[in-house]
Amino acid sequence: MSLDPPGLLAEAAILLLAPIAGSAVGAFARRWPDDLADWARGRSRCPSCGTVLGWRDLVPLVSFLLLRGRCRHCRAPIDRAEFGVELAALVPAGLAVLLLPPLPALLVAAIGWMLLAAALVDRRTLLLPDLLTLPLGASGLVAAWAGLAPVSVLASLAGALLGFSATALIGELYRRLRGREGLGLGDAKLLAAAGAWLGPQRLPLVLLIGAASALLAALATGAHRRPEEPIPFGPWLALGFWSVALIAYVELNPAVP
Ligand SMILES: [Zn+2]
């Protein structure tokens, strides 16, 4: 966190950006893959009455609170999940701003928002869109090239390759042993993106945090879940990716006492 006036201004901007990013994340996660066209044209409609919503209905967090969670036109309740995602996007931004100078904080927050979108889509569809994982991996390479990532370009490339091949290999072994899909190519691309941002030596920790949190979540919900019901691993991999990114950037930008 930076306390001089320009730093404070930049941090306020990141925190203001968070609910806007959260609103985009939520819209993407609800609409991918079929329903992106309307949204890309900048139109949002009330799902109940179909009215095209104006800017007053679309201010993240604020509109929901002012409208008390109901459509201005037909009074139908607005999906609370939208408000929840706008609020959730504040978590990576808040932690990053607290622990990092503004520029790395913005990078870590943006990684968090991309991963939030990937996690929400994976939870709903059991798929991780290339539209998210590939740009995330490419931006890791660019950040390493620009000196903005905690790795060299070479380590970034090696991390992407290792992340993809290791996950694809584990997935293939699991498929042969158990006769069903455990880890998909989407997971492999997500771990490749983690490798591109973080380098090969941090990947075991990403996987460890991902697997441990997935296991805890499976235990916590075990009683309510049928055994054959597939568990998406993407959200937990995303959590591991983001936690290790935060740690790596904090190591790179130690707080000045
Ligand atoms: Zn309406």
Residues whose N, C-alpha, C, O or C-beta is under 5 A from the ligand:
A	BS01	ZN	C46 S48 C49 C71 H73 C74 R75 A76
